[in-house]
Amino acid sequence: MEADKKKPEIQYPCNWEYRIIVSDVDKILSAVEKAAGGMDYTVKPSNVSRNNKYFSINVTIEVPNEVTRDIIYASLVKNEDIKFVL
């Protein structure tokens, strides 16, 4: 069953989508700008929790390689205004 553990092969550059869950949408835009480091990106609203406490947005960034993709992810995860990153 070794084949089941194989990582999918990703062809770079590619558009990578991060789903970000936040409680304050206004604060997320500056966090995304910082994480993207001047790269072009798009932001699309996704879902709102039933009680309007949490919001999810999709951020798509064209990443040149896995290292850049992981750095952006790490920057988003360590931001205190972000609750969760998928």
N, C-alpha and C positions, 0 to 999 in steps of 0.2 A: 503494500500500500504506500510505498514511497512516493509514487506519482501524485497522490492526494495532497501531499504536503508541499508540492512544488509551487513557488510563487508565480503569479501570472506575469507574463512578459509584457512590459510596457514600452511602447515606442516613443522616444522623446525627440523633439519637443512635442508636448501634447497639452490639451486643455484639461486641467484638473479641477474638480469641483469639491469645495469644502462646504459642508452643511454646518452652520454655526447656530447655536442656541444661546440666546441672551435674554436678559430681563429689561434692558434699556437699549432700544434700537439706535437712539442718537449717539450713544457712546461707541457703538460697534464700528461705525464708519471710520473713525480715526484709528481704531485698532487694526482694521483691514488695511488701511493706507500704510500704516507702519509696517505691518507684516509683508505686504506686497513689495515694499522697497522700491517704489517708482515703476513697477511693472504694470502693464495694463490689466484691468480686471473688470468684471461685471458683477453686479449685485442684484439679486432677484429675491423678493419676499417669498416665503414658502408657507409656513403654517403659524397659527396663533393658538396658544393653549386655551382650553375651555374657559378658564377664569381670566384670560388676558394677562397673565403674569409672565409668560415666556413667549418669545418669538423666535422663529427659525428663519434664517436667510441662507441662500445659496450664493457662494462666491466662486466664480470661475476665473482661473488665472492660467495663462499659457506658461507652463514651466519647462525650462530647457533640459532639466535632468532630475534625477532622484534626490540628489543632495539639496537642491533648491526647494523641491517639493517638501522635503522633511524639515528644512529650516523655516519655511512659511508655517507649516503645521505647528512646530514647536513654539513659534512666536505667538500664534493664536491661542494655543493651549495655556501658555503662562500668563496671558492677560486676565486680570482679575474681574473684568466686566463680562467675560465670556464664561458661560456655564458649561458648555460642552462643544466639542468639535468632532465631526464625523468625516 
